[in-house]
Amino acid sequence: MNIVFKTVWAFILCGVMTLVVGCTETTDPTTQEPVDPKPGQYEITLSGAGLMKNMKEEPHSYCLYESERDAFPHMLAKNYYELHPGCRAKHDPREGNAISGVISCSADPKMATGMNSFVYKGVVGEERTKVDVQIKFDAQLKQGAGGEMSDTQLKLAMKAMERMRFVIKAVRTGDC
């Protein structure tokens, strides 16, 4: 009887675990039916993840119009990371509700030559959109560009910055 009781409990436990795992799995946004954000008022927040996890910026409010719906997810990254008019934004073709792209900006000519990039990817929803951004330093540093900071220290700082991830969230709060 003891073996039967243990066997029954083992099956029940396995069934519960299957339900829990099945309910908590996230769906792949590339396989979802594409949706565009609904027009309306959005609260936009910028925060950090990884090394930047405690970095938070005050939320901003934005009124999204019907004509901006498909461009809105890419606008989120572009508005925060297009550093100057010479930056170039390129977004990849959308797959389901997954977006991605790159914003390339020339480096400060006093410190480096070449371009640096902000690589982003995100998930679009009707009332919530999230975009993750990481910087990629592709420019070549000039000797002594760091001033009091040695070239080695500056390169280490740049590598640390490349591990940082910024998160932009837009949540619909109602009509405009």
Contacts in CASP RR format, 6 or more apart in sequence:
PFRMAT RR
TARGET T0000
AUTHOR 0000-0000-0000
METHOD contacts of the structure
MODEL  1
MNIVFKTVWAFILCGVMTLVVGCTETTDPTTQEPVDPKPGQYEITLSGAG
LMKNMKEEPHSYCLYESERDAFPHMLAKNYYELHPGCRAKHDPREGNAIS
GVISCSADPKMATGMNSFVYKGVVGEERTKVDVQIKFDAQLKQGAGGEMS
DTQLKLAMKAMERMRFVIKAVRTGDC
28 98 0 8 1.000
29 95 0 8 1.000
29 96 0 8 1.000
29 97 0 8 1.000
29 98 0 8 1.000
29 122 0 8 1.000
29 123 0 8 1.000
29 124 0 8 1.000
30 95 0 8 1.000
30 96 0 8 1.000
30 97 0 8 1.000
30 98 0 8 1.000
31 96 0 8 1.000
32 96 0 8 1.000
32 97 0 8 1.000
33 96 0 8 1.000
33 97 0 8 1.000
34 94 0 8 1.000
34 96 0 8 1.000
34 97 0 8 1.000
34 124 0 8 1.000
35 97 0 8 1.000
35 124 0 8 1.000
35 125 0 8 1.000
35 126 0 8 1.000
36 69 0 8 1.000
36 70 0 8 1.000
36 72 0 8 1.000
36 124 0 8 1.000
36 126 0 8 1.000
37 64 0 8 1.000
37 69 0 8 1.000
37 72 0 8 1.000
37 73 0 8 1.000
37 124 0 8 1.000
37 125 0 8 1.000
37 126 0 8 1.000
37 127 0 8 1.000
37 129 0 8 1.000
37 170 0 8 1.000
37 172 0 8 1.000
38 64 0 8 1.000
38 69 0 8 1.000
38 126 0 8 1.000
38 127 0 8 1.000
38 172 0 8 1.000
39 64 0 8 1.000
39 65 0 8 1.000
39 66 0 8 1.000
39 69 0 8 1.000
39 176 0 8 1.000
40 63 0 8 1.000
40 64 0 8 1.000
40 65 0 8 1.000
40 172 0 8 1.000
40 174 0 8 1.000
40 175 0 8 1.000
40 176 0 8 1.000
41 61 0 8 1.000
41 62 0 8 1.000
41 63 0 8 1.000
41 64 0 8 1.000
41 172 0 8 1.000
41 173 0 8 1.000
41 174 0 8 1.000
41 175 0 8 1.000
41 176 0 8 1.000
42 61 0 8 1.000
42 62 0 8 1.000
42 63 0 8 1.000
42 64 0 8 1.000
42 170 0 8 1.000
42 171 0 8 1.000
42 172 0 8 1.000
42 173 0 8 1.000
43 59 0 8 1.000
43 60 0 8 1.000
43 61 0 8 1.000
43 170 0 8 1.000
43 171 0 8 1.000
43 173 0 8 1.000
44 59 0 8 1.000
44 60 0 8 1.000
44 61 0 8 1.000
44 62 0 8 1.000
44 76 0 8 1.000
44 168 0 8 1.000
44 169 0 8 1.000
44 170 0 8 1.000
45 56 0 8 1.000
45 57 0 8 1.000
45 59 0 8 1.000
45 60 0 8 1.000
45 168 0 8 1.000
45 169 0 8 1.000
45 171 0 8 1.000
46 56 0 8 1.000
46 57 0 8 1.000
46 80 0 8 1.000
46 166 0 8 1.000
46 167 0 8 1.000
46 168 0 8 1.000
47 53 0 8 1.000
47 55 0 8 1.000
47 56 0 8 1.000
47 57 0 8 1.000
47 166 0 8 1.000
47 167 0 8 1.000
47 169 0 8 1.000
48 54 0 8 1.000
48 55 0 8 1.000
48 56 0 8 1.000
48 164 0 8 1.000
48 165 0 8 1.000
48 166 0 8 1.000
48 167 0 8 1.000
49 132 0 8 1.000
49 164 0 8 1.000
49 165 0 8 1.000
49 166 0 8 1.000
49 167 0 8 1.000
50 163 0 8 1.000
50 164 0 8 1.000
50 165 0 8 1.000
51 160 0 8 1.000
51 163 0 8 1.000
51 164 0 8 1.000
52 164 0 8 1.000
52 165 0 8 1.000
52 166 0 8 1.000
55 166 0 8 1.000
61 173 0 8 1.000
62 170 0 8 1.000
63 176 0 8 1.000
64 72 0 8 1.000
64 172 0 8 1.000
64 176 0 8 1.000
65 176 0 8 1.000
68 75 0 8 1.000
72 129 0 8 1.000
72 170 0 8 1.000
73 99 0 8 1.000
73 122 0 8 1.000
73 124 0 8 1.000
73 129 0 8 1.000
73 131 0 8 1.000
74 89 0 8 1.000
74 91 0 8 1.000
74 99 0 8 1.000
74 101 0 8 1.000
76 129 0 8 1.000
76 131 0 8 1.000
76 168 0 8 1.000
76 170 0 8 1.000
77 89 0 8 1.000
77 101 0 8 1.000
77 103 0 8 1.000
77 118 0 8 1.000
77 120 0 8 1.000
77 131 0 8 1.000
77 133 0 8 1.000
77 168 0 8 1.000
78 89 0 8 1.000
78 103 0 8 1.000
80 133 0 8 1.000
80 166 0 8 1.000
80 168 0 8 1.000
81 87 0 8 1.000
81 103 0 8 1.000
81 105 0 8 1.000
81 118 0 8 1.000
81 120 0 8 1.000
81 133 0 8 1.000
82 89 0 8 1.000
82 103 0 8 1.000
82 105 0 8 1.000
83 105 0 8 1.000
84 105 0 8 1.000
86 105 0 8 1.000
86 106 0 8 1.000
87 103 0 8 1.000
87 104 0 8 1.000
87 105 0 8 1.000
87 106 0 8 1.000
88 103 0 8 1.000
88 104 0 8 1.000
88 105 0 8 1.000
89 101 0 8 1.000
89 102 0 8 1.000
89 103 0 8 1.000
89 104 0 8 1.000
90 101 0 8 1.000
90 102 0 8 1.000
90 103 0 8 1.000
90 104 0 8 1.000
91 99 0 8 1.000
91 100 0 8 1.000
91 101 0 8 1.000
92 99 0 8 1.000
92 100 0 8 1.000
92 101 0 8 1.000
94 124 0 8 1.000
97 123 0 8 1.000
97 124 0 8 1.000
97 125 0 8 1.000
98 121 0 8 1.000
98 122 0 8 1.000
98 123 0 8 1.000
98 124 0 8 1.000
99 120 0 8 1.000
99 121 0 8 1.000
99 122 0 8 1.000
99 123 0 8 1.000
99 124 0 8 1.000
99 131 0 8 1.000
100 119 0 8 1.000
100 120 0 8 1.000
100 121 0 8 1.000
100 122 0 8 1.000
101 119 0 8 1.000
101 120 0 8 1.000
101 121 0 8 1.000
102 117 0 8 1.000
102 118 0 8 1.000
102 119 0 8 1.000
102 120 0 8 1.000
103 117 0 8 1.000
103 118 0 8 1.000
103 120 0 8 1.000
104 115 0 8 1.000
104 116 0 8 1.000
104 117 0 8 1.000
104 118 0 8 1.000
105 115 0 8 1.000
105 116 0 8 1.000
105 117 0 8 1.000
105 118 0 8 1.000
106 114 0 8 1.000
106 115 0 8 1.000
106 116 0 8 1.000
106 139 0 8 1.000
107 113 0 8 1.000
107 114 0 8 1.000
107 115 0 8 1.000
107 116 0 8 1.000
107 137 0 8 1.000
107 139 0 8 1.000
110 142 0 8 1.000
110 145 0 8 1.000
111 141 0 8 1.000
111 142 0 8 1.000
111 145 0 8 1.000
111 146 0 8 1.000
112 139 0 8 1.000
112 140 0 8 1.000
112 141 0 8 1.000
112 142 0 8 1.000
112 145 0 8 1.000
113 139 0 8 1.000
113 140 0 8 1.000
113 142 0 8 1.000
114 138 0 8 1.000
114 139 0 8 1.000
114 140 0 8 1.000
115 138 0 8 1.000
115 139 0 8 1.000
116 135 0 8 1.000
116 136 0 8 1.000
116 137 0 8 1.000
116 138 0 8 1.000
116 139 0 8 1.000
117 135 0 8 1.000
117 136 0 8 1.000
117 138 0 8 1.000
118 133 0 8 1.000
118 134 0 8 1.000
118 135 0 8 1.000
118 136 0 8 1.000
119 133 0 8 1.000
119 134 0 8 1.000
119 135 0 8 1.000
119 136 0 8 1.000
120 131 0 8 1.000
120 132 0 8 1.000
120 133 0 8 1.000
120 134 0 8 1.000
121 131 0 8 1.000
121 132 0 8 1.000
122 129 0 8 1.000
122 130 0 8 1.000
122 131 0 8 1.000
122 132 0 8 1.000
123 129 0 8 1.000
123 130 0 8 1.000
126 172 0 8 1.000
127 171 0 8 1.000
127 172 0 8 1.000
128 169 0 8 1.000
128 170 0 8 1.000
128 171 0 8 1.000
128 172 0 8 1.000
129 169 0 8 1.000
129 170 0 8 1.000
130 167 0 8 1.000
130 168 0 8 1.000
130 169 0 8 1.000
130 170 0 8 1.000
131 167 0 8 1.000
131 168 0 8 1.000
131 169 0 8 1.000
132 165 0 8 1.000
132 166 0 8 1.000
132 167 0 8 1.000
132 168 0 8 1.000
133 165 0 8 1.000
133 166 0 8 1.000
133 167 0 8 1.000
133 168 0 8 1.000
134 162 0 8 1.000
134 164 0 8 1.000
134 165 0 8 1.000
134 166 0 8 1.000
135 161 0 8 1.000
135 162 0 8 1.000
135 164 0 8 1.000
136 162 0 8 1.000
137 158 0 8 1.000
137 161 0 8 1.000
137 162 0 8 1.000
141 151 0 8 1.000
141 154 0 8 1.000
141 155 0 8 1.000
141 158 0 8 1.000
143 151 0 8 1.000
144 151 0 8 1.000
145 151 0 8 1.000
145 154 0 8 1.000
146 154 0 8 1.000
149 157 0 8 1.000
END
